[in-house]
Amino acid sequence: MDKNLSKHQYLMGLSKKEVLNVMGKEFNHYPLDVWTYYLKNTWLGKKVYLVICFNNNKVSEIKITKSWH
């Protein structure tokens, strides 16, 4: 498991409101079921994002993605 991912496992099961209190709003639209949070850049310059998926207003999945964008 990615160390960034394991660091955010505590978010599992939280409501959207609880995630907002912990992580902030950033550019996420509240009604959507997928939110992203910028974490860092890799040494090559890729951006690392935390992707949070909600089901019935609760965190159901957490992923780490990397992108050049």
Biotite code that builds the C-alpha atoms (Angstrom):
import biotite.structure as struc

atoms = struc.array([
    struc.Atom([0.000, 0.000, 0.000], chain_id="A", res_id=1, res_name="MET", atom_name="CA", element="C"),
    struc.Atom([1.225, 3.476, -0.896], chain_id="A", res_id=2, res_name="ASP", atom_name="CA", element="C"),
    struc.Atom([2.399, 5.303, 2.240], chain_id="A", res_id=3, res_name="LYS", atom_name="CA", element="C"),
    struc.Atom([0.305, 8.339, 1.204], chain_id="A", res_id=4, res_name="ASN", atom_name="CA", element="C"),
    struc.Atom([-2.740, 6.092, 0.937], chain_id="A", res_id=5, res_name="LEU", atom_name="CA", element="C"),
    struc.Atom([-2.243, 4.439, 4.321], chain_id="A", res_id=6, res_name="SER", atom_name="CA", element="C"),
    struc.Atom([-1.774, 7.897, 5.843], chain_id="A", res_id=7, res_name="LYS", atom_name="CA", element="C"),
    struc.Atom([-5.333, 8.796, 4.749], chain_id="A", res_id=8, res_name="HIS", atom_name="CA", element="C"),
    struc.Atom([-7.134, 5.556, 5.673], chain_id="A", res_id=9, res_name="GLN", atom_name="CA", element="C"),
    struc.Atom([-8.712, 7.327, 8.667], chain_id="A", res_id=10, res_name="TYR", atom_name="CA", element="C"),
    struc.Atom([-11.023, 9.074, 6.164], chain_id="A", res_id=11, res_name="LEU", atom_name="CA", element="C"),
    struc.Atom([-12.853, 5.817, 5.384], chain_id="A", res_id=12, res_name="MET", atom_name="CA", element="C"),
    struc.Atom([-16.481, 5.999, 6.506], chain_id="A", res_id=13, res_name="GLY", atom_name="CA", element="C"),
    struc.Atom([-16.451, 9.755, 7.182], chain_id="A", res_id=14, res_name="LEU", atom_name="CA", element="C"),
    struc.Atom([-19.269, 11.934, 5.853], chain_id="A", res_id=15, res_name="SER", atom_name="CA", element="C"),
    struc.Atom([-18.682, 14.695, 3.306], chain_id="A", res_id=16, res_name="LYS", atom_name="CA", element="C"),
    struc.Atom([-19.040, 17.294, 6.049], chain_id="A", res_id=17, res_name="LYS", atom_name="CA", element="C"),
    struc.Atom([-16.412, 15.515, 8.174], chain_id="A", res_id=18, res_name="GLU", atom_name="CA", element="C"),
    struc.Atom([-14.020, 15.327, 5.190], chain_id="A", res_id=19, res_name="VAL", atom_name="CA", element="C"),
    struc.Atom([-14.481, 19.068, 4.609], chain_id="A", res_id=20, res_name="LEU", atom_name="CA", element="C"),
    struc.Atom([-13.603, 19.744, 8.245], chain_id="A", res_id=21, res_name="ASN", atom_name="CA", element="C"),
    struc.Atom([-10.423, 17.673, 7.975], chain_id="A", res_id=22, res_name="VAL", atom_name="CA", element="C"),
    struc.Atom([-9.230, 18.343, 4.404], chain_id="A", res_id=23, res_name="MET", atom_name="CA", element="C"),
    struc.Atom([-10.861, 21.656, 3.448], chain_id="A", res_id=24, res_name="GLY", atom_name="CA", element="C"),
    struc.Atom([-12.945, 22.428, 0.353], chain_id="A", res_id=25, res_name="LYS", atom_name="CA", element="C"),
    struc.Atom([-10.281, 22.911, -2.321], chain_id="A", res_id=26, res_name="GLU", atom_name="CA", element="C"),
    struc.Atom([-12.062, 22.779, -5.729], chain_id="A", res_id=27, res_name="PHE", atom_name="CA", element="C"),
    struc.Atom([-14.593, 20.075, -4.911], chain_id="A", res_id=28, res_name="ASN", atom_name="CA", element="C"),
    struc.Atom([-18.290, 20.488, -5.659], chain_id="A", res_id=29, res_name="HIS", atom_name="CA", element="C"),
    struc.Atom([-20.230, 19.215, -2.631], chain_id="A", res_id=30, res_name="TYR", atom_name="CA", element="C"),
    struc.Atom([-22.913, 17.186, -4.490], chain_id="A", res_id=31, res_name="PRO", atom_name="CA", element="C"),
    struc.Atom([-20.367, 15.165, -6.498], chain_id="A", res_id=32, res_name="LEU", atom_name="CA", element="C"),
    struc.Atom([-19.393, 11.681, -5.321], chain_id="A", res_id=33, res_name="ASP", atom_name="CA", element="C"),
    struc.Atom([-15.696, 11.972, -6.290], chain_id="A", res_id=34, res_name="VAL", atom_name="CA", element="C"),
    struc.Atom([-13.450, 14.606, -4.712], chain_id="A", res_id=35, res_name="TRP", atom_name="CA", element="C"),
    struc.Atom([-9.750, 15.183, -5.329], chain_id="A", res_id=36, res_name="THR", atom_name="CA", element="C"),
    struc.Atom([-7.085, 16.792, -3.171], chain_id="A", res_id=37, res_name="TYR", atom_name="CA", element="C"),
    struc.Atom([-3.627, 17.797, -4.368], chain_id="A", res_id=38, res_name="TYR", atom_name="CA", element="C"),
    struc.Atom([-0.952, 16.225, -2.142], chain_id="A", res_id=39, res_name="LEU", atom_name="CA", element="C"),
    struc.Atom([2.449, 16.985, -3.698], chain_id="A", res_id=40, res_name="LYS", atom_name="CA", element="C"),
    struc.Atom([4.688, 16.821, -6.778], chain_id="A", res_id=41, res_name="ASN", atom_name="CA", element="C"),
    struc.Atom([6.993, 13.887, -7.410], chain_id="A", res_id=42, res_name="THR", atom_name="CA", element="C"),
    struc.Atom([10.661, 14.611, -8.023], chain_id="A", res_id=43, res_name="TRP", atom_name="CA", element="C"),
    struc.Atom([9.913, 14.264, -11.760], chain_id="A", res_id=44, res_name="LEU", atom_name="CA", element="C"),
    struc.Atom([7.154, 16.850, -11.546], chain_id="A", res_id=45, res_name="GLY", atom_name="CA", element="C"),
    struc.Atom([4.058, 14.641, -11.635], chain_id="A", res_id=46, res_name="LYS", atom_name="CA", element="C"),
    struc.Atom([1.241, 15.852, -9.411], chain_id="A", res_id=47, res_name="LYS", atom_name="CA", element="C"),
    struc.Atom([0.002, 13.431, -6.756], chain_id="A", res_id=48, res_name="VAL", atom_name="CA", element="C"),
    struc.Atom([-3.690, 13.537, -5.862], chain_id="A", res_id=49, res_name="TYR", atom_name="CA", element="C"),
    struc.Atom([-5.813, 11.910, -3.203], chain_id="A", res_id=50, res_name="LEU", atom_name="CA", element="C"),
    struc.Atom([-9.093, 10.756, -4.771], chain_id="A", res_id=51, res_name="VAL", atom_name="CA", element="C"),
    struc.Atom([-11.982, 10.253, -2.368], chain_id="A", res_id=52, res_name="ILE", atom_name="CA", element="C"),
    struc.Atom([-15.101, 8.392, -3.538], chain_id="A", res_id=53, res_name="CYS", atom_name="CA", element="C"),
    struc.Atom([-18.392, 8.665, -1.665], chain_id="A", res_id=54, res_name="PHE", atom_name="CA", element="C"),
    struc.Atom([-21.344, 6.292, -1.509], chain_id="A", res_id=55, res_name="ASN", atom_name="CA", element="C"),
    struc.Atom([-24.462, 7.479, 0.353], chain_id="A", res_id=56, res_name="ASN", atom_name="CA", element="C"),
    struc.Atom([-22.538, 10.546, 1.572], chain_id="A", res_id=57, res_name="ASN", atom_name="CA", element="C"),
    struc.Atom([-19.805, 8.412, 3.237], chain_id="A", res_id=58, res_name="LYS", atom_name="CA", element="C"),
    struc.Atom([-16.248, 7.763, 2.072], chain_id="A", res_id=59, res_name="VAL", atom_name="CA", element="C"),
    struc.Atom([-16.282, 4.354, 0.374], chain_id="A", res_id=60, res_name="SER", atom_name="CA", element="C"),
    struc.Atom([-12.914, 4.356, -1.435], chain_id="A", res_id=61, res_name="GLU", atom_name="CA", element="C"),
    struc.Atom([-9.632, 6.246, -1.317], chain_id="A", res_id=62, res_name="ILE", atom_name="CA", element="C"),
    struc.Atom([-7.056, 6.197, -4.132], chain_id="A", res_id=63, res_name="LYS", atom_name="CA", element="C"),
    struc.Atom([-3.802, 7.939, -4.982], chain_id="A", res_id=64, res_name="ILE", atom_name="CA", element="C"),
    struc.Atom([-3.320, 9.051, -8.582], chain_id="A", res_id=65, res_name="THR", atom_name="CA", element="C"),
    struc.Atom([-0.429, 10.738, -10.387], chain_id="A", res_id=66, res_name="LYS", atom_name="CA", element="C"),
    struc.Atom([-0.813, 13.043, -13.353], chain_id="A", res_id=67, res_name="SER", atom_name="CA", element="C"),
    struc.Atom([1.242, 15.401, -15.494], chain_id="A", res_id=68, res_name="TRP", atom_name="CA", element="C"),
    struc.Atom([-1.664, 17.915, -15.409], chain_id="A", res_id=69, res_name="HIS", atom_name="CA", element="C"),
])
